[in-house]
């Protein structure tokens, strides 16, 4: 039996209406902007679920569509003879995932889909797949696979409990082709986030209960990654990795001898723990991705009450974290209901004044599965459900206090400011707390 594990390409996510793409196209000095500047990671969900399949008994083939996709051309792997196709997709990948599913089903190949988007809209996904998994795949995939082998499958496999992270198999990095093209290696140490941000769709899959993978298991997975990549840069994909301070400190102490660089998502409260910050630096933390969201207190009050209580401490927290040699990537969301066209200048002034290492600017996006999606849908303010436009760089709703054109022009202005030559030079010199290897994920040569 041959099984195809397909990570679908986003296809149109960098095409029409994408503000970041329009910005890049407007800048001659960024004409050589390439994939090297973008995050390129394999699909952790597929590699993990592959761990439940005996690769001695079944042939597994992982396809990174971004590496093989050419617009208007049928990919070569469409000619491969599979007995089962597994697809995992985010919302912006859903149209391509559906096209791939439709193709293989037309050839009589059964297709199973999962991921955040499928969890939010399983009935939609079932129009393009024979089976869907909702929630945490590790909970129900082994049940599905046994049912599949015995010819007694159901249409929907719904996770009904929180997975014990200690029972999850390590990702099968050995399946990856073109390893030299990845610049980050995904791992996961925890699941769940205690906060309840309106725009978040991940808690619909993992919930709010914070769970931790045993430290020794995380260390073992890092060692596995090191066996396939020279000095891998680990990107922990946890929603809020450092919530449990005792667990985080134990893990980081054991990571110190491993000699890897790493990053993670976490909340700004890590600044309150000096010992934790020291351990982050010593264990190789390059930067942390922190959802600061906005500098508009009224917006933050509505979408994240926990963060609203800390917004006045943002400058102090950012300075504290970066003084320990760990960069802060501030994640900002623009176009909230209390944002008018003054938000762009206010945000730029904040970024500039606080010397933030990196800033990621997103347009507020009502992802299916989030409370924001439900609210804007109820209010009749969603203007597009073309899922390939749900990239954080497209406008898919009616802003409350500005026009769509004002939001677009303001975002373009802000991108020009944070990518100005002077600001970029500062980022590469005094702002950079810890230079990262330019090619951190070079494959191990066998």
Secondary structure, DSSP 8 states (H G I E B T S, - for coil): -EEEEEE---TTTTSTT-HHHHHHHT-GGGTT--GGGS-----HHHHHHGGGS-TTTSEEEEEEHHHH-BTTB--GGGGS--SEEEEE--GGGHHHHHHHHHHHHHTT-EEEEESHHHHH-HHHHTTT-SEEEES-HHHHHHHHHHHHHTT---SEEE--S---GGGS----GGG-SSGGG-S-EEE-SEE--S---TT--THHHH-SS-EE--HHHHHHHHHHHHHHEET-EEEE--SSTTSSHHHHHHHHHHHGGG--EEEEEE-GGGGG-HHHHHHHHHTTEEEEEEEEE-S-HHHHHHH-HHHHTTGGGHHHHHHHHHHTT-EEEEEEEE--TT--TTHHHHHHHHHHHTT-SEEEEEE----TTSHHHHHHHHTT-B----GGG-SSSS--B--SSS-HHHHHHHHHHHHHHHTSHHHHHHHHTTT-SS---TTTTEE---
